Amino acid sequence: MDTTELKKQAAYEAVKLVQSGMVVGLGTGSTAIWATRRIGELLADGTLTDIIGIPSSDATAREARSLSIPLSTLEAHPHIDITIDGADEIDPDLNVIKGGGGALYMERKVAVASKLFVVVADESKLSPYLGTTFYVPVQVDISQIDLVQKELSKLGTAVVRKLGEELFLTDQGDAIIDLHCGKITDATNLAQTLSQIPEVKDHGLFIQMARFVFIATSKGVKMIEKRA
């Protein structure tokens, strides 16, 4: 079974947690988009009704509109019932790295506003430590790139993200610096360190936020629940 089908299966399982009348955070990325598509299908056939979606990126908003999912904003709906989103890397404590697609700022705002934050991914995203297979995206104002890159270089290799020859820009018009620091033995401490850099707008370490993770494997979908 190919990776796309596995991602789809994980997303579909997570969507089973969605009930009619909910405000739903719509995640960003190649796995989370399947959750949005499934919600659209269930609205279309009447299985779900009265859903309000809060998109975490412009790309997700476009997809949701194409599926006729009613959308709103965090300002209008500051309390979200459930958010289903993807991850770039997941450790055994269900801490995750997000932001590979550059949507980390809104992804965090939507996740923080949610009663239930659910992650969907394929088994390649599981790691014994964050940083083993992925870097930590850090979002900064364009005018602060040099200063933040210098600070981040104290923690690892800090690479300004490009799209071809051009600077990669987020939906907010910010830049991303990808911090490659290898195995992260204390993700909580690193998250705090990054947050304390005044010029950092956000970073991709989502610590102690996910309640459930749905992992697609070649043998089916495995649900992992956060340990008490």
Backbone as JSON, one array per atom type, in Angstrom:
{
  "sequence": "MDTTELKKQAAYEAVKLVQSGMVVGLGTGSTAIWATRRIGELLADGTLTDIIGIPSSDATAREARSLSIPLSTLEAHPHIDITIDGADEIDPDLNVIKGGGGALYMERKVAVASKLFVVVADESKLSPYLGTTFYVPVQVDISQIDLVQKELSKLGTAVVRKLGEELFLTDQGDAIIDLHCGKITDATNLAQTLSQIPEVKDHGLFIQMARFVFIATSKGVKMIEKRA",
  "N": [[0.85, -1.2, 0.0], [0.57, 2.23, -0.87], [2.11, 5.3, 0.36], [0.38, 7.5, 0.28], [-2.18, 6.38, 0.42], [-2.04, 5.27, 2.97], [-1.82, 7.57, 4.57], [-4.3, 8.68, 4.08], [-5.98, 6.76, 5.26], [-5.32, 7.05, 8.0], [-6.18, 9.68, 8.47], [-8.92, 9.45, 7.94], [-9.73, 7.76, 10.02], [-9.29, 9.44, 12.22], [-11.19, 11.41, 11.75], [-13.48, 10.23, 12.56], [-13.89, 11.05, 15.12], [-15.11, 13.43, 14.94], [-18.1, 15.23, 15.39], [-21.5, 16.13, 14.55], [-22.34, 19.6, 14.57], [-20.0, 20.58, 15.61], [-17.21, 22.85, 16.04], [-14.47, 22.84, 14.03], [-11.02, 22.52, 13.77], [-9.05, 22.81, 10.95], [-6.41, 21.17, 9.68], [-3.1, 21.47, 8.14], [-1.26, 20.24, 5.34], [0.02, 17.17, 3.79], [-1.15, 14.92, 4.92], [-3.1, 15.82, 6.76], [-4.83, 17.1, 5.01], [-6.42, 15.13, 4.0], [-8.2, 14.66, 6.03], [-9.73, 16.99, 6.0], [-10.89, 16.67, 3.47], [-12.39, 14.36, 3.92], [-14.22, 15.25, 5.84], [-15.59, 17.05, 4.25], [-16.82, 15.24, 2.46], [-18.54, 13.86, 4.23], [-20.19, 15.89, 5.08], [-21.42, 16.47, 2.67], [-22.91, 14.15, 2.14], [-24.64, 14.18, 4.22], [-24.07, 12.91, 6.6], [-22.62, 14.3, 8.51], [-23.53, 17.4, 10.01], [-23.95, 20.98, 10.33], [-21.29, 21.84, 10.73], [-18.5, 23.88, 11.47], [-15.66, 25.12, 10.05], [-12.3, 25.91, 10.91], [-9.72, 27.08, 9.3], [-6.18, 26.36, 9.07], [-4.4, 27.43, 7.34], [-3.91, 29.28, 4.27], [-3.98, 27.59, 2.06], [-5.37, 25.35, 3.01], [-7.82, 26.56, 3.54], [-8.66, 27.2, 0.95], [-9.01, 24.62, -0.11], [-11.04, 23.66, 1.59], [-13.16, 25.4, 0.98], [-13.65, 24.63, -1.63], [-14.86, 22.27, -1.17], [-17.18, 22.96, -0.05], [-17.28, 23.37, 2.71], [-18.37, 25.07, 5.5], [-16.77, 27.98, 6.62], [-15.02, 29.8, 9.21], [-13.55, 32.17, 11.51], [-10.9, 32.38, 13.99], [-11.33, 34.57, 15.59], [-14.08, 34.88, 15.54], [-14.86, 32.4, 16.46], [-13.48, 31.46, 19.06], [-13.2, 29.17, 20.55], [-12.5, 25.95, 19.89], [-13.71, 22.75, 19.05], [-12.41, 20.37, 18.15], [-9.29, 19.74, 16.63], [-7.7, 18.51, 13.78], [-4.63, 17.63, 12.65], [-1.49, 17.43, 10.89], [1.92, 16.15, 11.23], [5.47, 16.6, 11.29], [7.37, 15.2, 12.65], [7.31, 12.9, 15.38], [7.56, 12.21, 18.8], [7.95, 9.67, 21.46], [6.45, 10.71, 23.59], [4.46, 12.05, 22.41], [5.07, 14.62, 21.68], [5.52, 16.97, 19.07], [7.03, 17.95, 15.95], [6.19, 20.56, 13.85], [5.45, 22.49, 10.88], [6.81, 22.12, 8.53], [5.6, 22.75, 6.17], [5.34, 25.4, 6.46], [3.21, 26.56, 7.83], [3.1, 26.95, 10.56], [2.51, 29.04, 12.42], [-0.3, 29.72, 12.37], [-1.23, 27.15, 12.69], [-0.49, 26.57, 15.32], [-1.99, 28.48, 16.74], [-4.6, 27.65, 16.18], [-4.51, 25.04, 17.24], [-3.99, 25.53, 19.98], [-6.35, 26.73, 20.72], [-8.07, 24.64, 20.81], [-10.17, 22.13, 22.26], [-9.57, 19.49, 21.9], [-6.76, 18.16, 20.47], [-5.65, 16.53, 17.73], [-3.43, 14.4, 16.06], [-2.42, 13.31, 12.86], [-0.64, 10.94, 10.96], [1.86, 9.14, 9.02], [3.74, 6.12, 9.68], [6.42, 6.68, 9.3], [6.96, 9.07, 10.48], [7.43, 8.73, 13.14], [9.72, 8.95, 15.83], [12.48, 8.23, 18.06], [13.49, 10.46, 19.33], [12.74, 13.91, 18.95], [13.99, 15.82, 16.21], [15.61, 13.89, 15.18], [15.04, 13.07, 12.57], [14.09, 15.35, 11.41], [14.07, 18.93, 11.06], [13.77, 21.98, 13.06], [11.42, 24.28, 12.38], [11.52, 27.84, 12.41], [9.79, 30.78, 12.76], [10.1, 34.07, 11.58], [10.11, 37.69, 11.39], [10.84, 39.23, 8.3], [12.72, 41.29, 8.44], [14.24, 40.58, 10.59], [15.84, 38.44, 10.09], [18.72, 38.05, 9.9], [19.6, 38.6, 12.52], [18.19, 36.68, 14.07], [19.03, 34.32, 12.87], [21.71, 34.33, 13.62], [21.46, 33.99, 16.41], [20.2, 31.48, 16.5], [22.17, 29.91, 15.45], [23.77, 29.32, 17.54], [22.63, 27.13, 18.57], [22.58, 25.17, 16.72], [22.67, 24.27, 13.24], [21.54, 26.83, 11.29], [19.34, 27.46, 8.79], [18.2, 29.57, 6.32], [15.07, 29.39, 4.85], [14.39, 28.73, 1.46], [12.56, 29.16, -1.59], [13.15, 27.83, -4.38], [15.11, 30.19, -5.87], [14.18, 32.25, -4.43], [13.17, 33.85, -1.35], [11.45, 31.91, 1.01], [8.13, 32.5, 1.96], [5.73, 32.81, 4.57], [2.12, 32.49, 5.11], [1.65, 34.78, 6.53], [3.52, 36.49, 5.59], [6.04, 36.23, 6.62], [9.46, 35.06, 7.22], [11.1, 31.83, 7.23], [13.34, 30.11, 9.27], [15.18, 27.25, 9.29], [16.09, 25.16, 11.83], [18.62, 23.0, 12.34], [19.45, 20.75, 14.59], [20.01, 18.22, 15.39], [19.5, 15.26, 17.43], [17.07, 15.89, 19.85], [17.18, 16.06, 23.14], [15.85, 17.26, 25.19], [13.08, 18.48, 24.61], [11.21, 20.25, 25.65], [12.72, 22.19, 26.99], [14.17, 23.26, 24.83], [12.08, 24.35, 23.33], [11.24, 26.37, 25.08], [13.54, 27.94, 25.12], [13.65, 28.86, 22.45], [11.27, 30.31, 22.35], [11.9, 32.39, 24.02], [13.55, 34.04, 22.61], [13.41, 37.22, 21.57], [12.84, 38.11, 18.94], [11.72, 35.99, 17.64], [8.86, 34.79, 16.11], [7.34, 32.48, 16.09], [7.7, 28.9, 16.58], [8.37, 25.47, 15.56], [8.0, 23.48, 17.5], [5.74, 21.6, 19.13], [4.68, 21.05, 22.12], [3.52, 18.68, 24.43], [0.84, 18.83, 23.56], [-0.75, 17.27, 21.83], [-3.42, 15.01, 22.08], [-4.35, 12.61, 21.02], [-2.81, 10.45, 18.64], [-2.99, 9.36, 15.4], [-1.65, 6.81, 13.66], [-0.68, 5.71, 10.56], [0.04, 2.55, 9.44], [1.59, -0.22, 7.69], [0.12, -2.31, 8.48], [-2.28, -1.36, 9.19], [-4.23, 1.23, 10.91], [-2.97, 2.75, 13.78], [-3.86, 3.88, 16.95], [-2.56, 6.17, 19.22], [-2.6, 7.19, 22.52], [-2.14, 10.03, 24.59], [-0.05, 9.72, 27.38], [-1.03, 9.6, 30.79]],
  "CA": [[0.0, 0.0, 0.0], [1.43, 3.4, -0.95], [2.06, 6.24, 1.48], [-0.81, 8.34, 0.17], [-3.33, 5.63, 0.93], [-1.87, 5.14, 4.41], [-2.17, 8.86, 5.15], [-5.75, 8.8, 3.95], [-6.59, 5.9, 6.28], [-5.14, 7.67, 9.32], [-7.05, 10.85, 8.54], [-10.31, 8.99, 8.01], [-9.97, 7.26, 11.38], [-9.37, 10.59, 13.12], [-12.44, 12.14, 11.49], [-14.56, 9.56, 13.3], [-14.07, 11.78, 16.37], [-15.88, 14.66, 14.65], [-19.56, 15.09, 15.5], [-22.29, 17.25, 14.03], [-22.43, 20.76, 15.44], [-18.7, 20.97, 16.14], [-16.25, 23.75, 15.4], [-13.36, 21.92, 13.74], [-9.79, 23.07, 13.22], [-8.63, 22.07, 9.75], [-4.95, 21.23, 9.61], [-2.4, 21.72, 6.88], [-0.26, 19.24, 4.98], [-0.39, 16.08, 2.91], [-2.0, 13.96, 5.64], [-4.25, 16.54, 7.32], [-5.77, 17.48, 3.96], [-7.38, 14.04, 3.83], [-9.24, 14.86, 7.04], [-10.61, 18.02, 5.45], [-11.66, 16.07, 2.37], [-13.36, 13.43, 4.48], [-15.28, 16.07, 6.44], [-16.39, 17.53, 3.12], [-17.64, 14.12, 1.99], [-19.57, 13.55, 5.22], [-21.16, 16.98, 5.01], [-22.15, 16.36, 1.41], [-23.89, 13.06, 2.18], [-25.56, 14.38, 5.33], [-23.64, 12.21, 7.82], [-22.31, 15.4, 9.42], [-24.25, 18.65, 9.76], [-23.64, 22.12, 11.19], [-19.85, 21.93, 11.01], [-17.81, 25.13, 11.14], [-14.23, 24.85, 9.94], [-11.33, 26.98, 11.14], [-8.54, 26.62, 8.56], [-4.88, 26.75, 9.63], [-3.57, 28.02, 6.28], [-4.64, 29.7, 3.08], [-4.16, 26.42, 1.2], [-6.46, 24.55, 3.58], [-9.05, 27.33, 3.34], [-9.07, 27.02, -0.45], [-9.52, 23.25, -0.26], [-12.31, 23.56, 2.31], [-14.2, 26.11, 0.21], [-13.97, 23.82, -2.81], [-15.68, 21.16, -0.67], [-18.38, 23.58, 0.54], [-17.24, 23.34, 4.17], [-18.54, 26.43, 6.03], [-15.56, 28.42, 7.32], [-15.08, 30.99, 10.03], [-12.25, 32.59, 12.0], [-10.67, 32.25, 15.43], [-11.92, 35.71, 16.26], [-15.52, 34.61, 15.67], [-15.03, 31.14, 17.19], [-12.22, 31.27, 19.79], [-13.17, 27.86, 21.2], [-12.61, 24.91, 18.87], [-13.97, 21.45, 19.67], [-11.37, 19.41, 17.78], [-8.44, 20.05, 15.48], [-6.97, 17.37, 13.22], [-3.51, 18.2, 11.91], [-0.38, 16.52, 10.64], [3.18, 16.38, 11.95], [6.68, 16.24, 10.56], [8.07, 14.21, 13.48], [6.57, 12.64, 16.62], [8.34, 11.41, 19.75], [7.11, 8.76, 22.25], [5.58, 11.48, 24.48], [3.53, 12.74, 21.5], [5.53, 15.94, 21.27], [5.67, 16.93, 17.62], [7.55, 19.07, 15.16], [5.33, 20.98, 12.76], [5.94, 23.67, 10.18], [7.52, 21.81, 7.3], [4.92, 23.45, 5.09], [5.39, 26.83, 6.74], [1.95, 27.07, 8.4], [3.16, 26.72, 12.0], [1.94, 30.12, 13.23], [-1.75, 29.51, 12.51], [-1.45, 25.8, 13.21], [-0.41, 26.63, 16.77], [-3.13, 29.25, 17.25], [-5.78, 26.79, 16.09], [-4.34, 23.93, 18.18], [-4.12, 26.04, 21.35], [-7.76, 27.05, 20.95], [-8.86, 23.42, 20.69], [-10.36, 21.23, 23.39], [-8.92, 18.23, 21.55], [-5.81, 18.29, 19.37], [-5.4, 15.19, 17.21], [-2.41, 14.38, 15.02], [-2.47, 12.18, 11.93], [0.65, 10.8, 10.28], [2.26, 7.77, 8.71], [4.7, 5.62, 10.67], [7.76, 7.23, 9.07], [7.11, 10.29, 11.28], [7.75, 8.37, 14.52], [11.15, 8.97, 16.15], [12.76, 8.14, 19.5], [13.7, 11.84, 19.77], [12.56, 14.93, 17.93], [15.27, 16.24, 15.65], [16.32, 12.75, 14.61], [14.83, 13.05, 11.13], [13.54, 16.61, 10.91], [14.58, 20.17, 11.64], [12.78, 22.78, 13.76], [11.16, 25.55, 11.69], [11.39, 29.01, 13.26], [9.21, 31.86, 11.96], [10.6, 35.38, 11.97], [9.9, 38.8, 10.48], [11.92, 39.3, 7.31], [13.74, 42.25, 8.87], [15.0, 40.02, 11.72], [16.46, 37.18, 9.66], [20.14, 37.97, 10.25], [19.74, 38.56, 13.97], [17.71, 35.4, 14.58], [19.93, 33.26, 12.37], [22.9, 34.36, 14.47], [21.08, 33.39, 17.69], [19.92, 30.06, 16.31], [23.43, 29.23, 15.14], [24.34, 28.86, 18.81], [21.92, 25.9, 18.93], [22.72, 24.2, 15.64], [22.81, 24.88, 11.92], [20.33, 27.61, 11.0], [19.27, 27.65, 7.35], [17.06, 30.36, 5.86], [14.35, 28.59, 3.86], [14.2, 29.34, 0.15], [11.7, 28.49, -2.57], [13.98, 28.09, -5.54], [16.08, 31.25, -5.56], [13.49, 33.28, -3.66], [12.91, 33.6, 0.07], [10.14, 31.31, 1.3], [7.31, 33.35, 2.81], [4.54, 32.2, 5.15], [0.87, 33.21, 4.83], [1.74, 36.07, 7.22], [4.58, 37.28, 4.97], [7.27, 36.08, 7.39], [10.46, 34.11, 6.76], [11.32, 30.64, 8.05], [14.71, 29.61, 9.43], [15.13, 25.85, 9.72], [17.16, 24.86, 12.78], [19.06, 21.6, 12.35], [20.25, 20.61, 15.82], [20.17, 16.81, 15.73], [18.63, 14.67, 18.45], [16.67, 16.83, 20.9], [16.96, 15.27, 24.35], [14.94, 18.01, 26.07], [12.28, 19.3, 23.69], [10.55, 21.31, 26.41], [13.71, 23.24, 27.21], [14.46, 23.93, 23.56], [10.91, 25.17, 23.0], [11.29, 27.56, 25.92], [14.67, 28.75, 24.66], [13.25, 29.51, 21.21], [10.21, 31.28, 22.66], [12.48, 33.52, 24.74], [14.25, 34.93, 21.67], [12.37, 38.23, 21.32], [12.51, 38.29, 17.53], [11.07, 34.78, 17.11], [7.41, 34.9, 16.1], [6.86, 31.15, 16.5], [8.59, 27.79, 16.22], [7.63, 24.26, 15.22], [7.92, 22.49, 18.58], [4.42, 21.55, 19.77], [5.01, 20.21, 23.28], [2.42, 18.29, 25.31], [-0.41, 19.37, 23.02], [-1.55, 16.24, 21.18], [-4.08, 14.03, 22.96], [-4.34, 11.36, 20.27], [-2.09, 10.4, 17.38], [-3.38, 8.24, 14.54], [-0.49, 6.46, 12.84], [-0.96, 4.74, 9.51], [1.09, 1.56, 9.24], [1.27, -1.2, 6.64], [-0.81, -3.29, 9.07], [-3.5, -0.67, 9.6], [-4.08, 2.48, 11.65], [-2.76, 2.58, 15.22], [-4.12, 5.1, 17.71], [-1.76, 6.31, 20.42], [-3.16, 8.21, 23.39], [-1.18, 10.66, 25.49], [0.04, 9.09, 28.7], [-1.49, 10.49, 31.88]],
  "C": [[0.89, 1.25, 0.0], [1.18, 4.36, 0.21], [0.8, 7.09, 1.46], [-2.03, 7.64, 0.74], [-3.24, 5.46, 2.45], [-2.26, 6.44, 5.12], [-3.68, 9.06, 5.16], [-6.45, 7.98, 5.03], [-6.48, 6.51, 7.67], [-6.08, 8.85, 9.5], [-8.52, 10.44, 8.69], [-10.66, 8.47, 9.4], [-10.13, 8.43, 12.36], [-10.69, 11.33, 12.96], [-13.63, 11.48, 12.18], [-14.83, 10.24, 14.64], [-14.91, 13.04, 16.19], [-17.37, 14.36, 14.71], [-20.26, 16.32, 14.95], [-22.36, 18.37, 15.06], [-21.11, 21.25, 15.97], [-18.05, 22.09, 15.34], [-14.96, 22.96, 15.25], [-12.18, 22.69, 13.15], [-9.3, 22.19, 12.09], [-7.14, 22.24, 9.54], [-4.41, 21.38, 8.21], [-1.41, 20.6, 6.61], [-0.85, 18.06, 4.24], [-1.21, 15.0, 3.59], [-3.25, 14.64, 6.16], [-5.27, 16.89, 6.25], [-6.8, 16.39, 3.71], [-8.5, 14.12, 4.86], [-10.24, 15.91, 6.56], [-11.48, 17.46, 4.34], [-12.73, 15.11, 2.88], [-14.52, 14.19, 5.13], [-16.19, 16.62, 5.35], [-17.32, 16.47, 2.58], [-18.81, 13.86, 2.93], [-20.6, 14.66, 5.33], [-22.04, 16.84, 3.77], [-23.21, 15.26, 1.45], [-24.82, 13.13, 3.39], [-25.19, 13.65, 6.62], [-23.27, 13.22, 8.9], [-23.12, 16.64, 9.02], [-23.73, 19.73, 10.71], [-22.18, 22.15, 11.63], [-19.35, 23.32, 10.62], [-16.32, 24.84, 11.15], [-13.39, 26.1, 10.19], [-10.03, 26.55, 10.46], [-7.24, 27.16, 9.17], [-3.93, 27.31, 8.58], [-4.45, 28.45, 5.13], [-4.93, 28.51, 2.17], [-5.31, 25.55, 1.7], [-7.8, 25.25, 3.39], [-9.56, 27.15, 1.91], [-9.66, 25.63, -0.68], [-10.89, 23.11, 0.39], [-13.44, 24.25, 1.55], [-14.61, 25.29, -1.01], [-14.87, 22.64, -2.44], [-16.96, 21.64, 0.01], [-18.44, 23.4, 2.06], [-17.39, 24.78, 4.67], [-17.32, 26.81, 6.88], [-15.83, 29.66, 8.16], [-13.66, 31.29, 10.51], [-12.13, 32.32, 13.49], [-11.29, 33.4, 16.2], [-13.41, 35.48, 16.51], [-15.79, 33.37, 16.51], [-13.72, 30.81, 17.93], [-12.1, 29.92, 20.49], [-13.49, 26.78, 20.16], [-12.79, 23.56, 19.57], [-12.85, 20.45, 19.4], [-10.59, 19.95, 16.59], [-7.71, 18.77, 15.07], [-5.88, 17.93, 12.32], [-2.42, 17.15, 11.75], [0.82, 16.84, 11.5], [4.34, 15.96, 11.07], [7.52, 15.22, 11.32], [7.34, 14.11, 14.82], [7.44, 11.79, 17.54], [7.41, 10.55, 20.62], [6.17, 9.47, 23.23], [4.54, 12.28, 23.71], [3.83, 14.24, 21.36], [5.77, 15.88, 19.77], [6.43, 18.14, 17.1], [6.57, 19.31, 14.02], [5.98, 22.16, 12.05], [6.73, 23.39, 8.93], [6.91, 22.51, 6.09], [4.85, 24.95, 5.31], [4.15, 27.41, 7.38], [1.93, 27.05, 9.92], [2.48, 27.78, 12.84], [0.44, 29.91, 13.45], [-2.06, 28.12, 13.03], [-1.41, 25.82, 14.74], [-1.63, 27.37, 17.35], [-4.4, 28.39, 17.25], [-5.68, 25.65, 17.1], [-4.55, 24.38, 19.63], [-5.57, 26.32, 21.7], [-8.64, 25.82, 21.02], [-8.97, 22.63, 21.99], [-9.6, 19.92, 23.16], [-8.06, 18.44, 20.32], [-5.37, 16.89, 18.96], [-4.41, 15.28, 16.06], [-2.57, 13.14, 14.16], [-1.16, 12.14, 11.15], [0.86, 9.36, 9.86], [3.43, 7.39, 9.62], [6.12, 6.14, 10.47], [8.02, 8.47, 9.93], [7.46, 9.99, 12.75], [9.26, 8.33, 14.73], [11.36, 8.81, 17.65], [12.98, 9.51, 20.12], [13.35, 12.77, 18.62], [13.93, 15.4, 17.46], [16.05, 15.12, 15.0], [16.22, 12.76, 13.09], [14.37, 14.37, 10.56], [14.15, 17.78, 11.66], [13.44, 20.9, 12.35], [12.58, 24.1, 13.0], [10.96, 26.68, 12.7], [10.91, 30.17, 12.39], [9.64, 33.21, 12.5], [10.18, 36.43, 10.94], [11.11, 38.89, 9.54], [13.06, 40.21, 7.78], [14.64, 41.72, 9.97], [15.77, 38.77, 11.35], [17.9, 37.07, 10.16], [20.35, 37.82, 11.75], [19.33, 37.19, 14.52], [18.6, 34.25, 14.09], [21.19, 33.19, 13.21], [22.62, 33.7, 15.82], [20.88, 31.89, 17.56], [21.18, 29.26, 16.01], [24.17, 28.77, 16.39], [23.76, 27.5, 19.21], [22.09, 24.8, 17.89], [22.97, 24.92, 14.33], [21.5, 25.54, 11.53], [20.32, 27.98, 9.52], [18.02, 28.44, 6.98], [16.38, 29.6, 4.72], [14.12, 29.39, 2.58], [13.2, 28.51, -0.66], [12.33, 28.77, -3.92], [15.04, 29.1, -5.14], [15.48, 32.31, -4.65], [13.33, 32.87, -2.2], [11.53, 32.98, 0.23], [9.39, 32.24, 2.25], [6.08, 32.6, 3.3], [3.29, 32.99, 4.73], [0.88, 34.6, 5.46], [2.81, 36.98, 6.61], [5.9, 37.22, 5.72], [8.22, 35.09, 6.72], [10.5, 32.91, 7.71], [12.82, 30.33, 8.07], [14.61, 28.2, 9.99], [16.35, 25.53, 10.57], [17.44, 23.36, 12.79], [19.97, 21.42, 13.57], [20.42, 19.15, 16.24], [19.2, 16.38, 16.81], [18.35, 15.66, 19.58], [16.32, 16.02, 22.14], [16.01, 15.96, 25.33], [14.16, 18.99, 25.21], [11.61, 20.46, 24.41], [11.49, 22.49, 26.62], [14.03, 23.99, 25.92], [13.3, 24.82, 23.14], [10.91, 26.47, 23.8], [12.4, 28.5, 25.48], [14.3, 29.53, 23.39], [12.21, 30.6, 21.47], [10.76, 32.53, 23.34], [13.33, 34.44, 23.85], [13.24, 35.96, 21.2], [11.93, 38.34, 19.86], [11.84, 37.08, 16.89], [9.56, 34.92, 17.23], [6.77, 33.58, 16.52], [7.89, 30.11, 16.09], [7.75, 26.51, 16.09], [7.57, 23.19, 16.28], [6.56, 22.61, 19.27], [4.52, 20.53, 20.9], [3.77, 19.96, 24.13], [1.08, 18.88, 24.85], [-1.32, 18.29, 22.44], [-2.13, 15.27, 22.19], [-4.08, 12.65, 22.31], [-3.49, 11.53, 19.02], [-2.56, 9.15, 16.63], [-2.25, 7.99, 13.55], [-0.89, 5.4, 11.82], [0.25, 3.84, 9.32], [0.66, 0.6, 8.14], [0.28, -2.25, 7.14], [-2.11, -2.63, 9.53], [-3.18, 0.59, 10.39], [-3.99, 2.18, 13.15], [-3.04, 3.91, 15.91], [-3.28, 5.09, 18.98], [-2.35, 7.45, 21.25], [-2.07, 8.74, 24.33], [-1.22, 10.0, 26.86], [-0.34, 10.09, 29.78], [-0.3, 11.03, 32.67]]
}
